[in-house]
Amino acid sequence: MSFEQTVLPHLDAAYNLARWLVRDPALAEDVVQDAALRALGYFRSYRGGSARAWFLQIVRNAALTRLAERQASAAREVRLDGATEDAVLAVADPAEGPEAALGMRQDAAALDQALAALPQDLRECLVLRELEELSYKEIARIVGVPVGTVMSRLWRARQVLMRTRETVTHDT
């Protein structure tokens, strides 16, 4: 099997994982590019198995490296402004009424905020399981922990999200 056949089908999953880990779409693209280059360099040592899990493990490692570099850089750099650079234009679906569109945007924003608030170890397990639909075994391989730890992290992440949902429901 060629590198292209092994890695390219998983680029969307790689970007999704990277975006959730680094929380920056542009940086996530860089992480995936770095991971693809690393995968190309290590491709001769790939011995089969789940190509998706193999590549996502490389993506995770690349993302953690970038986050560590970013934190080291931020510690040396003092930002004078607190402005965020991520501005997203939200356009409502013309097929839905404005109230439904607003409700969906608010729900998506609340979910985004709740996921972003999770500790990284819980967030990455939840993203890999619920969004990328990987097995517990594949997640354990990617994250480098036992399957039982993956199950525990998923349970804790789901509990936090349910409590967040209950808080949002009671506040509205």
N, C-alpha and C positions, 0 to 999 in steps of 0.2 A: 504494500500500500504506500502511496506517495505522501509526502508532507501535505500537499494541498488537499488530498482526500481525507487526511487524518485531522487536520486542524481547521481548515476553512469552514466546514459546516458548523463549527462551534463558536464562531466569532461573535454572533449576537449574544449568546449566553456569556461569553467572556466580557463583553462590554457591559452587560447588565450587572454582572457581579462586580466588576471594577467600579462602575458608577455608584453602586451602593456602598462599596468600601471606602472610596476616596471622596464621595459626595461632590464631585465636580465633573461635569460631562467632558470638558476639554481634557482634563487630567486623565479621565478614564480612557479616552482615546489613546493618549500617550502610553498608558499602562498596558493596554491591549497590544499596541505596537511593540513595546518592549518585550512583552510576554511572547509574542509571535517570533521575535528575533531569538529570544532564549530557546523557545521550542525548536526552532530551526537548528540552532547550535547543538541541542541535545537530542535531535531526532534519531541519530544513529543508535543512541542508547535506549530508545523506546522499544519495549518488548511486547507490545500488544496490550490487551485488556481494554478498559474503557478509555477511549481517546478523549472523550469529554472530561472525565475526571482528571486525567493526566494533564490536559491543557488548562483546566480551571485551577488546578493546584499551582501551576506556573503563574497564572494570572494573579492568584491570591498572593503569592510570594512577591511578585513584581509590585502589586499594590501596596503591600506592607513596606516594601523598600522605599517606595515613593513617599508614603506617609511619614516614615522615619526621617527621610531627607527633608521633607516639608517642615516637620516639627523642629528639626535642628536649625533650619534656615530661619524659621519664625522666631526662634529663641535669640538669634543674632540680630534680627531685623525688628525695628520698632515702626509699626504702622501709625501714621498720624491721623488717618481717617478710618472710620469704621464702616465705610460704604461696602456693600457687597457688589460683586461683579456679575452675579447671576441674575439677570432679569429675563423672565420668560413671559412672552405674550400669550395669554390664554384666550382662545377664540372659541366661543360657544358653538355647539353643533346646531346648525340652522333647523334641523328637523325637530328639535326639542324646544319646549317653551323656556323662557328665561329662568323661571323658578326651578325647573328640573335641572337645567344646566348649572345653575348656582349651587344647588344641593349636591350635585355630582362633583363639582369642583371643590366644595367644602369637604366632602367625604374623602376625596383623593388627597387633599391638602392635609387633613387630619391623619390619614394613614401614613403619608409621607413623613409628617412630623413625628408620629409615634415610632416609625421604623428608624428614623434618624436619631431619635433619642435613646434607642436601645444601645447597650454596650456592643462593641464591635464583635465580640465572640458570639453573642446571641444573634445579632443582625445577620452575620454572614451565614450562620446555620439556617436561619429562617429564609433568607433569600435563596440559598441553594436548594432548600427543600420545597418551598411553596412556589417560588417563581421559576426556578430552573428544573424542578421536579426530579431531583437526584435522589437516589436511595440513601438510606442512612449509612450504608457501607461506603458508598462513593463520597459522601460528605466527610466521613471519618478519615478517609484517605487524603482528601484535599486539605482538611484542616489539621490533620496530624494528631488526632485524639481518638480514644476508643469509641466504639459505636454507642455505648452506654452514656458517654459524655455528650455525644451529639443529641441523643434522645432527651437528656436532662436539659440541655441548652434550649432545645426546641420547646419543651414544656414550659420553661421559665419565660421564654420570649412570648409564647402565646398567652401566658398568664398576664404579663405586662400589657400586651395589646388589648386583652379583654378588660383589664382594669381601666385602661385609657379610654376604651369605648364606653364603658359605664360612666366614667367621669364626664365625657363629652355629651352623652345622652342626658345625664342629669342636669348639666349646665344649660342645656337649650330648652 
